[in-house]
């Protein structure tokens, strides 16, 4: 088999990151599921196991008269027809079950689509919260926990969201229970782990206040850009609204936006409960958001998009995961905080991680694989990249070396790899580490064909094919094919002449004079690898 590792930008998929591409994230999910410590995302306390008595006591604290169904989960988020499940439930002594949110009698005819995901629960008991039911409630909770293998669900008949309780993970103070720690709850590509607001992307298209007010030095009644465009009636309406707002809050309409106090600036942008002309003032951002939701006019939507920016998700703050997943920590770090580290910092974090004896035994092989893959990335000169870095933002050379590190990590044998200038953009010391990686791939039983102009790579090759004599249509001939000593003796090969030192490219004796005319100056460049560069 032949694998081409090209010098091109990687996947444009916004879900692809350095961690997912190198498979490090798969091992991180497994590590957090096996040795992570869950905390309550509300109060921050460590979540402890919950007994049947504690669950019952919590339910007794509900409002009197609350109707509940105590359910024991059997199937959670799996595909299949489950033809025999009704017979099993009936034989266990239960009369009802809930399938995909709907309650059925065990003798009802239920047909499930085997290609769809299903949720199936046994209805253990149906009751109303009232005095004198503690024994029945406790017995039902114990039965549900036994049937559901340590988990139960309380269904409030649609009056509020289901509440999950677990013998393993629950916060007694806040009443928050977490499901079993599984790798899928740490995946932003799975509905079980992805933030429900941004669907695991970590970003959202939001109205950007800086786009709304591009020039804060203008008087605030004239500073709101979208309200300075449009038909005459539209402009007059918004001017009148802003004048009413100025009178309502007794603010000088000609005061610059930047000189307004923070509270009033927030009212202008996000609105308030105070009414203008009989209804609450929704603010400039609220107005645009409502217009964007309600309009069917594509032209108007395109106009509103001009005031939007890709901003971190307001719910997960760019971490991509649900708050329950972000409340699980290892040595004080959540999985989102781990992937925010650079590859070098992550290697140091895992290499110095102190664990209990039991956790060390459980995680030994997982940590070994994580550190192994981090080392491969370091060996190809990528230690400065963060694990959360989007693949679409990598340069061609970085993307190629990421794929190279992934291939080294896969441990394939008997493969032909074709690489296109893997040394591009590398410092000399990083190039040496890259060559060690390429030689390691060769040594385990693979063949590497490297298209390269780098002297160190040519000198490290086992076999050199020199094409020429010129470039493009002036080339295409095999000038030399053989080992390095033979290339150094070749009289026909231009490459051989340069390697011997017969030909050289001299340093120019004189440089162009810099004429002091108009020029472009870049100050404080900060993005990805650039750190405040002037």
C-alpha positions in Angstrom: 0.0 0.0 0.0 1.1 3.6 -0.8 0.2 6.6 1.3 0.8 10.1 0.0 1.5 12.8 2.7 1.1 16.0 0.7 2.1 19.5 1.5 -1.4 21.0 1.5 -3.8 22.5 4.1 -5.6 19.9 6.1 -9.4 19.4 6.4 -11.5 22.5 6.4 -13.8 20.7 8.9 -14.2 23.1 11.9 -14.3 20.0 14.2 -10.9 18.8 13.1 -8.1 19.8 15.6 -4.5 18.9 16.2 -5.6 16.6 19.0 -8.3 14.8 17.0 -6.0 14.4 13.9 -3.2 12.8 15.8 -5.7 10.6 17.8 -4.4 12.1 21.0 -8.0 13.3 21.8 -9.3 9.7 21.6 -6.9 8.7 24.3 -7.7 11.8 26.4 -11.4 10.9 26.3 -10.6 7.4 27.5 -8.3 8.7 30.2 -10.9 11.2 31.6 -13.6 8.5 31.5 -11.4 6.0 33.5 -9.6 8.2 36.1 -11.4 11.6 36.0 -12.9 12.9 39.1 -16.4 14.5 38.7 -17.3 17.7 40.4 -20.7 19.5 40.6 -20.7 22.2 37.9 -23.0 24.3 40.1 -21.3 24.4 43.5 -17.9 22.9 42.6 -17.9 20.2 45.2 -16.6 16.7 44.4 -19.5 14.4 43.4 -20.0 11.4 45.6 -22.1 8.2 45.3 -25.7 8.5 46.2 -27.6 5.8 48.1 -31.3 4.8 47.6 -32.2 6.4 50.9 -30.6 9.7 49.8 -32.5 9.6 46.4 -35.8 9.0 48.2 -35.1 11.8 50.7 -34.4 14.2 47.8 -37.7 13.2 46.0 -39.7 13.7 49.3 -38.5 17.3 49.2 -40.5 18.0 46.0 -43.7 20.0 46.1 -46.6 18.0 47.6 -48.8 16.6 44.8 -46.0 16.3 42.2 -46.7 13.3 39.9 -43.6 11.3 39.1 -42.8 8.1 37.2 -39.8 6.2 38.6 -37.9 4.7 35.6 -35.1 2.2 35.4 -33.0 2.7 32.1 -32.5 -0.4 30.0 -31.3 1.0 26.7 -29.6 4.3 26.3 -28.9 5.8 22.9 -28.5 2.6 20.9 -29.9 1.4 17.6 -31.9 -1.8 17.2 -35.4 -3.4 17.2 -35.2 -5.0 20.7 -38.0 -7.5 19.9 -37.7 -9.5 23.1 -37.4 -6.6 25.5 -41.2 -6.5 26.3 -41.2 -10.2 27.3 -38.2 -9.7 29.6 -39.9 -6.7 31.2 -43.1 -8.6 31.8 -41.2 -11.7 33.2 -39.5 -9.3 35.6 -42.9 -8.3 37.0 -43.3 -4.9 35.5 -46.4 -3.7 33.7 -45.2 -0.7 31.7 -42.2 0.7 29.9 -41.2 4.0 28.3 -39.9 3.9 24.7 -38.4 7.1 23.3 -40.4 9.3 25.7 -43.8 7.5 25.4 -45.2 5.1 28.0 -46.6 1.7 26.8 -48.1 -1.3 28.4 -45.8 -4.3 28.1 -48.5 -6.1 26.0 -48.8 -3.3 23.5 -47.5 -3.7 20.0 -44.3 -1.7 19.7 -42.3 -1.6 16.5 -38.9 0.0 16.5 -36.8 1.2 13.6 -33.5 -0.8 13.9 -31.6 2.1 12.2 -32.7 4.7 14.7 -31.4 5.5 18.1 -33.7 4.5 21.0 -34.1 5.1 24.7 -36.0 2.4 26.7 -36.9 2.5 30.4 -38.9 0.3 32.7 -41.7 2.1 34.6 -41.0 0.8 38.2 -43.7 3.0 39.9 -46.1 5.9 39.3 -47.0 8.0 42.3 -47.7 11.5 43.7 -45.5 13.0 46.4 -47.4 13.2 49.7 -46.9 12.3 53.4 -46.7 8.6 54.3 -45.1 7.3 51.1 -41.5 7.2 52.3 -41.4 3.3 52.5 -43.0 2.8 49.1 -40.8 5.4 47.5 -37.6 4.0 49.0 -38.6 0.4 47.9 -39.3 1.7 44.4 -36.0 3.6 44.2 -34.1 0.5 45.3 -35.9 -1.6 42.7 -35.2 1.0 40.0 -31.5 1.2 40.9 -31.2 -2.6 40.9 -32.9 -2.9 37.5 -31.1 0.1 36.0 -27.7 -1.1 37.2 -27.2 1.8 39.6 -29.1 4.5 37.7 -32.7 5.7 37.7 -34.7 8.4 35.9 -37.5 10.5 37.4 -40.1 11.4 34.7 -42.3 14.4 35.7 -45.0 13.8 33.1 -43.8 16.6 31.0 -44.0 19.3 33.7 -40.3 19.6 33.9 -37.2 17.9 32.4 -36.3 14.4 33.5 -33.9 14.1 36.4 -31.2 11.4 36.5 -29.9 9.8 39.7 -27.0 7.5 40.1 -25.6 5.4 42.9 -22.2 6.5 41.6 -22.2 10.2 40.8 -24.6 12.8 42.4 -24.3 16.1 44.3 -26.5 15.9 47.3 -26.5 19.7 47.9 -27.6 20.8 44.4 -29.5 17.7 43.4 -27.4 17.4 40.3 -26.6 13.8 39.1 -24.3 12.8 36.4 -24.4 9.8 34.1 -21.7 7.2 34.1 -18.3 8.6 32.9 -17.9 7.3 29.3 -15.5 8.4 26.5 -18.5 9.7 24.4 -19.4 12.4 27.0 -16.0 14.0 26.3 -16.5 14.0 22.5 -17.7 17.3 20.9 -18.7 15.3 17.9 -21.3 13.3 19.9 -24.7 14.6 21.1 -23.8 13.1 24.5 -20.8 15.5 25.0 -21.2 18.4 22.6 -22.4 21.8 23.9 -26.0 22.1 22.9 -25.7 25.8 22.1 -22.9 25.6 19.5 -23.2 21.8 18.8 -19.6 21.2 19.6 -18.1 23.9 17.3 -17.0 26.2 20.2 -18.0 29.3 18.2 -21.2 31.0 17.1 -22.1 33.7 14.7 -23.1 36.5 17.0 -23.9 40.2 16.6 -20.6 41.9 17.4 -20.9 45.2 19.4 -17.7 46.5 17.8 -19.3 46.1 14.4 -22.5 47.8 15.6 -20.5 50.8 16.9 -17.5 51.0 14.6 -16.6 54.6 15.7 -17.3 55.1 19.5 -16.1 58.7 19.3 -19.3 59.8 17.5 -22.4 61.0 19.4 -24.2 57.9 20.6 -27.4 58.7 18.8 -25.4 58.7 15.5 -23.0 55.9 16.4 -25.2 52.8 15.8 -24.2 51.8 12.2 -27.2 49.7 11.2 -29.6 52.5 12.3 -27.9 55.0 10.0 -28.8 53.1 6.8 -32.1 52.4 5.1 -35.3 54.2 3.9 -36.2 57.6 5.3 -39.1 56.2 7.4 -36.8 53.6 8.9 -34.2 56.2 9.8 -36.7 58.6 11.3 -38.2 55.8 13.5 -34.9 54.9 15.0 -33.9 58.5 15.6 -37.2 59.0 17.4 -36.6 55.9 19.5 -33.1 57.1 20.5 -34.4 60.5 21.4 -37.0 58.9 23.7 -34.2 56.8 25.2 -32.2 59.9 25.9 -35.1 61.5 27.7 -36.0 58.4 29.6 -32.5 58.1 31.1 -31.7 61.8 31.0 -28.6 61.4 28.9 -27.1 64.0 26.6 -27.8 62.7 23.0 -24.6 64.3 21.7 -22.3 62.7 24.2 -19.8 60.3 22.5 -20.6 56.6 22.8 -17.2 55.9 24.5 -17.9 58.5 27.2 -21.2 56.9 28.3 -21.2 54.8 31.4 -21.0 51.1 31.0 -24.6 50.5 32.2 -26.1 52.8 29.6 -23.9 51.4 26.8 -25.3 48.0 27.7 -28.9 49.3 27.5 -28.3 50.7 24.0 -26.8 47.4 22.8 -28.8 44.8 24.7 -32.0 46.7 25.8 -33.8 46.9 29.1 -37.2 46.2 30.6 -38.1 49.9 30.6 -40.8 50.7 28.0 -40.7 53.0 25.0 -44.1 53.5 23.3 -45.7 50.7 25.2 -43.1 48.0 24.9 -39.7 47.1 26.4 -36.7 48.6 24.5 -35.0 45.6 22.9 -31.6 47.2 22.1 -29.8 47.4 18.8 -28.4 43.8 19.1 -31.8 42.4 20.2 -33.4 44.2 17.3 -31.0 42.7 14.7 -31.3 39.2 16.2 -35.1 39.3 16.0 -35.0 40.7 12.4 -32.5 37.9 11.4 -34.8 35.2 12.9 -38.0 36.5 11.5 -37.2 37.7 8.0 -37.3 35.6 4.9 -35.5 38.2 2.8 -32.0 36.9 1.9 -30.8 40.4 1.1 -31.7 41.6 4.6 -30.1 38.6 6.2 -26.9 39.2 4.2 -26.9 42.9 5.5 -27.3 41.7 9.1 -24.5 39.2 8.7 -22.2 42.1 8.1 -22.6 43.0 11.7 -21.8 39.5 12.9 -18.5 37.9 13.9 -17.5 34.4 14.8 -17.3 34.7 18.6 -16.7 32.0 21.3 -19.9 30.2 22.3 -21.5 32.2 25.2 -22.5 28.9 26.9 -19.3 26.8 26.8 -16.8 29.7 26.2 -15.3 27.9 23.3 -14.6 24.6 25.2 -17.1 22.8 22.9 -18.5 20.5 25.6 -21.4 20.3 28.0 -21.0 21.7 31.5 -21.3 18.2 32.9 -18.3 17.0 30.8 -16.3 20.1 31.8 -16.8 19.4 35.5 -14.6 16.2 35.3 -11.0 16.9 36.2 -7.6 15.2 36.4 -5.2 16.9 38.8 -7.3 20.0 38.7 -7.5 20.2 34.8 -10.6 19.6 32.7 -10.2 18.0 29.3 -10.7 21.5 27.7 -7.8 22.9 29.8 -5.6 20.0 28.8 -6.1 20.6 25.1 -5.5 24.3 25.5 -1.9 23.4 26.4 0.9 23.4 23.7 2.2 19.9 22.8 5.4 20.6 24.8 3.4 21.7 27.9 1.0 18.7 27.5 4.0 16.3 27.4 5.3 17.9 30.6 1.9 17.7 32.3 1.4 13.9 31.6 5.1 13.0 32.3 4.9 14.6 35.8 1.3 13.6 36.6 1.0 12.2 40.1 -1.7 9.5 40.6 -2.9 7.1 43.2 -1.7 3.5 42.9 -5.1 2.3 41.5 -5.4 5.1 39.0 -1.8 4.6 37.9 -2.5 1.0 37.1 -5.7 1.9 35.2 -4.1 4.7 33.2 -0.7 3.2 32.5 -1.2 2.1 28.9 -3.4 5.1 28.0 -0.8 7.6 29.3 1.9 5.6 27.4 0.1 6.1 24.1 -0.6 9.8 24.8 3.0 10.6 25.6 4.2 8.5 22.6 2.1 10.5 20.2 3.1 13.8 21.8 6.8 12.8 21.3 6.1 12.1 17.6 4.7 15.6 17.3 7.7 17.1 19.1 10.1 15.1 16.9 8.7 16.7 13.7 9.0 20.2 15.2 5.5 20.9 16.2 5.9 21.3 20.0 4.6 24.9 19.9 1.1 24.0 18.5 -1.7 23.8 21.0 -3.8 20.6 20.9 -7.0 22.5 20.4 -5.7 24.3 17.3 -8.0 24.0 14.4 -6.6 22.0 11.5 -7.8 24.5 9.0 -5.5 27.2 10.5 -2.3 25.1 10.0 0.3 26.0 7.3 1.0 23.5 4.5 4.2 22.4 6.2 2.6 22.0 9.6 -0.3 20.0 8.2 2.1 17.7 6.4 4.1 17.0 9.6 0.9 16.5 11.6 0.0 13.7 9.1 3.5 12.4 9.3 3.4 12.2 13.1 0.0 10.4 12.9 1.4 7.8 10.5 4.4 7.2 12.8 2.0 6.8 15.7 -0.1 4.3 13.7 2.9 1.9 13.6 2.1 0.6 10.1 4.7 -1.7 8.5 5.4 -2.5 4.8 4.0 0.8 3.5 5.4 3.2 0.9 5.2 6.8 2.0 5.5 9.6 -0.4 6.3 13.0 1.1 6.5 16.4 -0.5 9.1 18.7 1.0 8.4 17.8 4.7 11.3 20.1 5.9 9.6 23.3 4.6 9.5 26.0 7.2 11.6 24.1 9.8 14.5 25.4 11.8 17.7 23.4 11.3 17.5 21.7 14.7 13.9 20.7 14.0 14.9 19.4 10.6 17.4 17.0 12.4 14.6 15.6 14.5 12.4 15.2 11.4 15.1 13.1 9.8 15.3 10.9 12.9 11.5 10.4 12.6 11.8 9.5 8.9 14.6 7.1 9.6 12.5 5.5 12.4 9.7 4.9 9.9 12.2 3.3 7.5 13.7 1.1 10.2 10.4 -0.5 11.2 10.0 -1.8 7.6 8.6 1.0 5.4 9.8 2.7 2.2 9.9 6.5 2.0 10.0 8.5 -1.2 10.8 12.1 -0.3 10.6 15.0 -2.8 13.1 17.4 -1.3 15.7 20.1 -2.0 17.2 20.2 1.5 20.9 19.3 1.7 20.6 17.4 5.1 17.8 15.3 3.7 19.7 14.5 0.5 22.7 13.5 2.5 20.6 11.3 4.8 19.0 9.4 1.9 19.8 5.7 1.2 19.1 6.3 -2.5 19.0 9.5 -4.5 17.3 10.2 -7.8 18.3 13.5 -9.4 15.9 14.8 -12.1 16.9 17.6 -14.4 18.9 19.2 -15.9 16.5 22.2 -15.5 13.1 22.8 -14.0 9.7 22.3 -15.5 9.8 21.7 -19.3 13.6 22.0 -19.2 13.8 18.9 -17.0 12.3 15.5 -16.9 15.5 13.4 -17.4 17.0 11.1 -14.8 20.5 12.7 -14.4 21.6 10.4 -11.6 20.2 7.4 -9.6 22.2 5.7 -6.9 23.7 6.2 -3.4 25.2 9.5 -2.0 28.9 8.7 -2.7 28.0 8.1 -6.4 26.1 11.5 -6.5 29.1 13.3 -5.1 31.3 11.9 -8.0 28.7 12.6 -10.7 29.9 15.3 -13.2 26.5 15.6 -14.9 24.5 16.3 -11.7 24.1 20.0 -10.7 23.1 18.8 -7.3 26.3 16.8 -7.0 28.4 19.8 -8.0 26.7 22.0 -5.3 27.1 19.3 -2.7 30.8 18.9 -3.5 31.3 22.7 -3.3 32.3 23.1 -7.0 29.3 25.4 -7.4 28.2 28.0 -4.9 25.6 30.8 -4.6 27.6 33.7 -3.3 26.3 36.2 -0.8 25.6 39.5 -2.7 28.4 42.0 -2.2 26.0 44.8 -2.1 22.4 45.2 -1.0 19.6 47.3 -2.3 19.4 50.7 -0.7 16.3 51.2 1.4 14.6 54.4 0.2 12.8 56.2 3.1 9.4 56.5 1.5 5.9 55.4 2.5 6.0 52.0 4.1 3.7 49.5 5.9 4.3 48.9 9.6 2.9 45.9 11.4 2.5 46.3 15.2 1.4 43.8 17.8 0.6 40.9 15.4 -1.0 38.2 17.6 -2.6 35.1 16.1 -1.7 31.4 16.5 2.1 31.2 16.3 2.6 35.0 16.3 3.1 36.4 19.8 2.9 40.2 19.8 5.3 40.7 16.9 6.2 44.2 15.6 
